[in-house]
Amino acid sequence: MKPTDARLNITDDAQDDALVRAFAAGDARAFDALYARHEQALYRFVRRLLGRDLASQADEVFQDTWLRMIQAAPQWSPQGARFRTWLFTIAHHRAIDMLRRGGREQAWGIDADTGEAGDAPFAPAGEPWLDWPAPSAVAPEELAFWQRAGQRLLSCLEELPLPQKAAFLLHHEDDLSVAELAGALGIGFETAKSRLRYGLSKLRTCMGAYLPAADLKGGGA
């Protein structure tokens, strides 16, 4: 059960909910539709959360996530949560289990969450990213730049503490608000806010220029 090249459709929360209920009632085609809608984003999230060291385990976590979704489908009750968020949360827990099993889980302490006293100053591996294009750059140069910037961002993600990486990926892959992020990770609002803020700060430092500022004030969806 590996991702195909089918293009991911824009998520319609109500349709996802209807598909889960249809699948739980025995409609196998409903599962096929859910899988096609979310497979690529889910696999990308798993690969990036596991990082390079455990990339070979991504298929196992990806498949196990879908198996657990299948097992839990009869009890699916959204209660304000999106199916996609629920699916990503299952994947997050499975990835953490894999990291623990491989002895590669990073600390989840206060320093990793907030960067408070005791956290060593962040120093990215390698030189900061400074190769931003001039505003007058022609389209081919802009394309090459964004390809390089994307590669650099993935490298910078590898350097983040795991709690901050998970917060960043859930926030940007699933477009969660801080409140939704806190619920998905089972942490407090302020902790989720801190993880996201410090993760973004470290990524900006690593990239050598500012990423778009995140709106960390809202508490709702």
SERO-4910 file (N, C-alpha, C, O; in steps of 0.05 Angstrom, whole numbers):
BEGIN
 pado doro    nc1    nc2    nc3   cac1   cac2   cac3    cc1    cc2    cc3    oc1    oc2    oc3
  Met    A     17    -24      0      0      0      0     18     25      0     21     37     21
  Lys    A     28     32    -23     45     56    -25     30     78    -40     11     72    -55
  Pro    A     39    103    -37     25    125    -50     27    122    -80     48    113    -91
  Thr    A      6    129    -94      7    130   -123     13    159   -132     18    176   -115
  Asp    A     12    164   -158     18    190   -168     -8    207   -171     -7    229   -182
  Ala    A    -30    196   -161    -56    211   -164    -54    237   -149    -43    239   -127
  Arg    A    -64    258   -161    -63    284   -150    -82    287   -126   -105    278   -127
  Leu    A    -72    299   -104    -88    302    -80   -109    324    -85   -103    346    -93
  Asn    A   -134    317    -80   -156    336    -83   -158    354    -58   -148    347    -36
  Ile    A   -170    377    -62   -174    395    -39   -194    382    -20   -214    372    -28
  Thr    A   -187    382      5   -203    368     25   -230    382     29   -231    406     33
  Asp    A   -251    367     29   -278    376     36   -285    361     61   -290    337     60
  Asp    A   -285    375     84   -289    361    110   -315    346    111   -316    323    121
  Ala    A   -336    357    101   -362    343    102   -361    318     85   -372    297     92
  Gln    A   -348    319     62   -346    295     45   -329    274     58   -335    250     56
  Asp    A   -307    282     71   -290    263     85   -307    249    106   -305    224    109
  Asp    A   -322    264    121   -338    252    143   -358    232    131   -362    210    142
  Ala    A   -371    239    109   -390    221     96   -376    196     85   -387    174     87
  Leu    A   -352    199     75   -337    176     65   -329    157     87   -330    133     84
  Val    A   -320    168    110   -313    150    133   -337    135    142   -336    111    147
  Arg    A   -360    148    143   -384    134    152   -393    113    132   -402     91    139
  Ala    A   -390    120    106   -397    100     85   -379     76     86   -388     53     83
  Phe    A   -353     81     91   -334     59     92   -340     41    117   -340     17    115
  Ala    A   -346     54    139   -353     39    164   -378     22    160   -382      1    173
  Ala    A   -395     31    141   -420     16    135   -415     -6    114   -434    -20    107
  Gly    A   -391     -8    104   -384    -30     86   -379    -23     57   -375    -40     40
  Asp    A   -377      3     51   -372     12     24   -342     14     19   -329     34     27
  Ala    A   -330     -5      6   -301     -6      2   -292     17    -16   -270     27    -14
  Arg    A   -309     26    -34   -302     48    -52   -298     74    -37   -283     92    -45
  Ala    A   -311     77    -14   -308    101      3   -280    102     13   -268    124     15
  Phe    A   -268     79     21   -241     79     30   -222     87      7   -203    102     11
  Asp    A   -227     76    -17   -210     83    -40   -210    114    -44   -189    125    -51
  Ala    A   -233    126    -41   -235    155    -44   -219    170    -23   -205    189    -29
  Leu    A   -222    161      2   -207    174     24   -177    171     19   -161    190     23
  Tyr    A   -169    147     11   -140    142      7   -129    160    -15   -107    171    -12
  Ala    A   -144    163    -37   -135    179    -59   -133    209    -51   -116    223    -61
  Arg    A   -151    217    -34   -152    246    -26   -128    253     -7   -119    276     -8
  His    A   -119    234      9   -100    242     30    -73    227     29    -55    234     45
  Glu    A    -69    209     11    -45    192     11    -20    208      8     -1    203     24
  Gln    A    -18    226    -11      7    240    -16     15    258      7     38    258     16
  Ala    A     -4    274     18      2    292     40     10    276     65     28    284     79
  Leu    A     -4    253     70      2    237     93     30    225     90     45    225    110
  Tyr    A     37    214     67     63    202     64     85    223     66    106    217     78
  Arg    A     80    246     55    100    268     57    104    276     87    127    280     95
  Phe    A     83    278    102     85    284    130    101    263    145    118    270    161
  Val    A     95    238    140    109    216    154    139    217    147    156    214    165
  Arg    A    145    220    121    174    220    113    189    243    126    211    239    136
  Arg    A    176    266    127    190    289    138    192    288    169    212    297    180
  Leu    A    173    276    182    174    274    211    195    253    219    209    258    238
  Leu    A    197    231    205    217    211    211    245    220    205    264    212    218
  Gly    A    248    237    185    274    247    178    290    227    161    281    205    155
  Arg    A    314    235    154    330    219    136    338    192    148    339    172    135
  Asp    A    344    192    174    355    168    187    335    145    187    342    122    185
  Leu    A    309    152    188    288    131    188    270    132    164    248    122    165
  Ala    A    280    143    142    264    146    118    255    118    108    234    115     96
  Ser    A    272     98    112    265     71    103    241     59    118    230     39    109
  Gln    A    234     71    140    211     61    156    185     76    150    165     70    161
  Ala    A    186     95    131    163    111    125    140     94    115    117     98    122
  Asp    A    146     74     98    125     57     87    110     42    109     85     40    109
  Glu    A    125     32    129    112     18    151     94     36    167     72     28    173
  Val    A    103     60    173     86     79    189     62     87    172     40     89    183
  Phe    A     66     92    147     45    100    129     23     79    128     -1     84    130
  Gln    A     31     54    124     12     32    122     -2     27    148    -26     22    149
  Asp    A     13     28    170      2     23    196    -19     45    203    -39     39    217
  Thr    A    -14     69    194    -33     91    199    -60     85    186    -81     88    198
  Trp    A    -59     76    161    -84     69    147    -98     45    160   -122     44    162
  Leu    A    -82     25    169    -94      2    182   -108     10    208   -130      0    214
  Arg    A    -96     28    223   -108     37    248   -133     54    242   -153     54    257
  Met    A   -132     69    220   -156     84    212   -178     65    205   -201     70    213
  Ile    A   -172     44    191   -192     24    183   -205     11    208   -229      8    210
  Gln    A   -188      5    228   -198     -8    253   -215     11    269   -235      3    282
  Ala    A   -209     37    268   -223     57    284   -247     69    270   -263     83    282
  Ala    A   -250     64    243   -271     77    228   -299     73    239   -315     92    239
  Pro    A   -306     49    249   -333     45    260   -339     63    284   -363     69    289
  Gln    A   -319     72    298   -323     90    321   -318    119    314   -318    136    332
  Trp    A   -315    125    288   -308    153    280   -331    172    289   -354    168    282
  Ser    A   -323    192    304   -342    213    312   -326    239    311   -310    244    329
  Pro    A   -330    257    292   -313    280    288   -312    299    312   -290    307    320
  Gln    A   -334    305    324   -335    323    348   -318    348    343   -303    356    361
  Gly    A   -321    359    319   -307    384    313   -280    380    300   -268    399    291
  Ala    A   -269    356    300   -243    350    288   -247    341    259   -266    328    252
  Arg    A   -228    349    242   -228    341    215   -217    313    212   -199    305    227
  Phe    A   -226    298    192   -216    272    187   -186    273    181   -170    257    192
  Arg    A   -178    292    165   -149    295    158   -132    300    183   -110    288    185
  Thr    A   -141    316    201   -127    321    226   -125    295    243   -104    289    253
  Trp    A   -147    281    244   -147    255    258   -127    236    246   -113    223    260
  Leu    A   -127    234    219   -109    216    205    -79    224    211    -63    207    216
  Phe    A    -73    250    210    -46    259    214    -38    254    243    -15    249    249
  Thr    A    -57    257    262    -51    252    290    -44    222    294    -25    216    309
  Ile    A    -59    204    281    -52    176    283    -23    171    272     -7    157    284
  Ala    A    -17    184    249      9    181    237     31    192    256     53    180    258
  His    A     25    214    269     44    226    288     51    206    310     74    203    317
  His    A     30    194    322     35    175    343     51    151    334     68    141    348
  Arg    A     44    141    310     59    118    299     88    125    293    106    108    297
  Ala    A     93    149    283    120    158    278    136    160    304    160    152    305
  Ile    A    124    171    325    137    173    350    144    145    361    166    141    371
  Asp    A    126    126    358    131     98    366    155     87    351    172     74    363
  Met    A    157     93    325    179     83    309    205     96    318    226     82    319
  Leu    A    205    122    324    229    136    333    238    125    360    262    121    364
  Arg    A    220    119    377    227    107    403    239     80    399    259     73    412
  Arg    A    227     64    382    236     37    377    264     37    365    280     20    370
  Gly    A    270     58    349    296     60    337    316     75    354    339     79    346
  Gly    A    308     84    378    326     98    396    334    125    386    355    136    394
  Arg    A    317    137    369    324    163    357    306    186    366    307    208    356
  Glu    A    288    180    385    270    201    394    285    223    408    302    217    426
  Gln    A    280    248    402    293    270    415    277    278    440    254    271    442
  Ala    A    290    292    458    278    299    483    253    316    479    251    332    460
  Trp    A    233    312    496    208    327    496    207    346    520    185    353    529
  Gly    A    230    355    530    231    371    554    223    400    549    216    408    527
  Ile    A    225    416    570    217    444    569    234    459    549    224    475    534
  Asp    A    260    454    549    278    468    531    270    464    502    269    483    486
  Ala    A    263    439    494    256    434    467    229    447    460    225    454    436
  Asp    A    212    450    479    186    462    474    187    493    473    173    505    456
  Thr    A    203    505    490    201    534    493    226    549    488    225    573    482
  Gly    A    249    536    489    274    550    486    281    567    511    296    586    508
  Glu    A    270    561    534    275    576    558    303    570    568    319    556    556
  Ala    A    310    582    591    336    579    603    345    550    603    330    532    610
  Gly    A    370    546    595    381    519    593    383    509    565    397    489    560
  Asp    A    369    522    546    370    514    518    394    526    505    397    551    505
  Ala    A    412    511    495    436    522    482    428    538    458    409    531    444
  Pro    A    443    560    452    437    577    429    437    559    404    454    542    400
  Phe    A    418    564    386    415    548    362    436    556    342    439    580    335
  Ala    A    450    537    331    470    542    310    465    522    288    470    498    292
  Pro    A    456    531    265    450    512    243    476    499    232    497    511    233
  Ala    A    473    475    222    496    461    210    501    474    183    483    473    166
  Gly    A    524    485    178    530    498    153    523    528    154    514    538    174
  Glu    A    529    541    132    525    570    131    495    577    128    480    562    116
  Pro    A    487    600    139    459    608    135    453    612    106    470    617     90
  Trp    A    428    609     99    419    611     71    417    640     64    400    655     75
  Leu    A    433    649     45    434    678     37    429    681      7    427    704     -2
  Asp    A    425    660     -8    424    662    -37    396    668    -46    385    653    -63
  Trp    A    384    690    -36    357    697    -45    359    713    -71    378    729    -74
  Pro    A    340    710    -90    343    723   -116    336    753   -115    321    761    -97
  Ala    A    346    768   -133    339    796   -136    311    797   -146    302    779   -160
  Pro    A    296    820   -140    269    822   -149    266    821   -180    245    813   -190
  Ser    A    288    828   -194    287    828   -223    294    801   -235    296    800   -260
  Ala    A    297    781   -219    305    755   -230    285    744   -250    261    747   -246
  Val    A    294    732   -271    276    721   -291    264    695   -282    275    683   -263
  Ala    A    243    687   -294    228    664   -285    245    639   -282    242    626   -261
  Pro    A    262    631   -301    278    606   -297    296    608   -272    299    588   -259
  Glu    A    307    631   -267    324    634   -244    307    632   -218    316    621   -198
  Glu    A    283    643   -219    265    641   -195    258    612   -190    257    603   -167
  Leu    A    253    597   -211    247    569   -208    270    553   -195    266    538   -177
  Ala    A    294    558   -205    318    545   -195    322    553   -165    330    537   -149
  Phe    A    317    578   -159    320    588   -131    300    573   -113    308    563    -91
  Trp    A    275    571   -121    256    558   -103    262    529   -100    255    517    -79
  Gln    A    273    516   -120    281    488   -117    303    486    -97    303    468    -80
  Arg    A    323    504    -98    345    503    -79    335    510    -51    343    498    -31
  Ala    A    316    530    -49    306    538    -23    290    515    -11    291    511     14
  Gly    A    275    500    -27    260    477    -17    278    456     -6    273    444     15
  Gln    A    300    451    -20    320    431    -10    332    441     16    337    425     34
  Arg    A    338    467     17    350    478     42    330    475     65    338    469     87
  Leu    A    305    481     60    285    479     81    283    451     92    281    448    116
  Leu    A    284    431     75    283    404     84    307    397    101    304    383    121
  Ser    A    330    408     94    354    403    110    351    417    137    359    406    158
  Cys    A    339    441    138    335    455    163    315    440    181    319    440    205
  Leu    A    295    428    169    276    413    184    289    390    199    281    384    222
  Glu    A    310    379    187    324    356    200    337    365    226    342    348    243
  Glu    A    343    391    228    357    401    252    338    408    275    347    413    297
  Leu    A    312    410    269    294    418    290    290    396    311    291    372    304
  Pro    A    287    403    337    279    383    357    252    371    348    236    385    336
  Leu    A    248    346    354    224    332    345    198    346    352    180    347    335
  Pro    A    194    356    376    168    369    383    163    393    364    140    397    356
  Gln    A    184    408    358    180    432    341    176    424    312    160    436    298
  Lys    A    189    403    304    185    393    276    157    383    273    144    390    252
  Ala    A    146    368    292    119    358    290     99    381    289     80    381    274
  Ala    A    103    402    306     85    425    306     86    440    280     65    447    269
  Phe    A    110    444    269    112    458    244     99    443    221     84    454    205
  Leu    A    103    416    220     92    401    198     62    399    200     48    402    179
  Leu    A     51    395    223     22    394    226      9    421    220    -12    423    207
  His    A     23    443    228     12    470    223     12    476    193     -7    488    183
  His    A     33    467    179     35    475    151     24    453    132     15    460    110
  Glu    A     26    428    139     15    407    122    -16    406    124    -30    402    104
  Asp    A    -26    411    149    -55    408    153    -68    435    159    -93    436    163
  Asp    A    -53    456    159    -63    483    163    -78    486    189   -100    498    190
  Leu    A    -68    474    211    -81    475    237    -76    502    250    -54    513    248
  Ser    A    -96    512    264    -92    535    282    -77    525    306    -73    501    310
  Val    A    -68    544    322    -53    536    346    -70    519    365    -61    500    377
  Ala    A    -96    527    367   -114    512    385   -118    483    374   -118    464    390
  Glu    A   -121    480    348   -124    454    336    -99    438    339    -99    413    344
  Leu    A    -76    451    336    -50    438    339    -47    427    368    -38    404    371
  Ala    A    -55    443    387    -54    434    415    -71    409    419    -63    390    433
  Gly    A    -95    409    408   -113    386    411   -102    361    397   -104    340    408
  Ala    A    -90    365    374    -79    342    359    -56    329    373    -53    305    373
  Leu    A    -39    345    386    -16    335    400    -21    329    429     -3    317    443
  Gly    A    -44    336    440    -50    331    467    -34    348    487    -25    338    508
  Ile    A    -29    373    479    -13    391    496    -29    417    500    -49    421    488
  Gly    A    -19    434    518    -32    459    524    -28    479    501    -10    477    485
  Phe    A    -46    499    501    -46    519    480    -19    534    480     -7    537    458
  Glu    A     -9    543    503     15    558    504     39    541    496     58    551    484
  Thr    A     39    515    503     61    497    495     61    494    464     82    495    452
  Ala    A     37    491    452     36    489    423     45    514    410     60    514    390
  Lys    A     38    537    421     46    563    411     76    566    412     89    576    393
  Ser    A     88    558    435    117    560    438    132    542    419    152    550    407
  Arg    A    122    517    416    136    498    398    136    509    370    156    508    356
  Leu    A    113    520    361    112    531    334    129    556    331    143    559    311
  Arg    A    128    573    351    144    598    349    174    592    348    188    603    331
  Tyr    A    183    575    366    212    569    367    220    553    342    243    557    333
  Gly    A    203    536    333    210    521    309    213    540    285    232    537    270
  Leu    A    194    558    282    196    578    260    220    596    263    234    602    243
  Ser    A    227    603    288    250    620    292    276    606    284    293    618    271
  Lys    A    278    581    290    302    566    283    303    561    253    325    561    241
  Leu    A    280    557    240    280    554    211    288    579    197    303    579    178
  Arg    A    279    602    208    287    627    196    317    632    198    330    641    179
  Thr    A    328    625    221    357    627    225    372    609    206    391    617    194
  Cys    A    363    585    204    376    565    187    374    573    157    392    569    142
  Met    A    351    585    150    347    593    122    362    618    115    368    624     92
  Gly    A    369    634    135    384    659    131    367    682    122    377    703    115
  Ala    A    340    679    122    322    701    116    295    694    129    291    671    138
  Tyr    A    278    713    130    253    709    144    232    694    127    228    700    104
  Leu    A    220    674    140    197    661    129    173    679    135    174    695    153
  Pro    A    150    676    120    127    691    127    119    687    156    118    665    166
  Ala    A    113    709    170    107    707    198     81    692    202     61    697    188
  Ala    A     80    674    222     56    658    227     38    674    246     47    688    264
  Asp    A     12    671    242     -7    683    260    -11    665    284    -25    645    282
  Leu    A      0    673    306     -1    656    330    -21    667    351    -21    659    374
  Lys    A    -37    686    342    -56    698    361    -83    684    363    -95    683    384
  Gly    A    -91    673    340   -118    661    339   -119    635    355   -100    620    355
  Gly    A   -141    631    368   -145    606    383   -164    587    371   -168    565    381
  Gly    A   -178    595    349   -198    578    337   -189    565    312   -165    565    305
  Ala    A   -208    554    297   -202    540    272   -195    560    251   -190    552    228
***
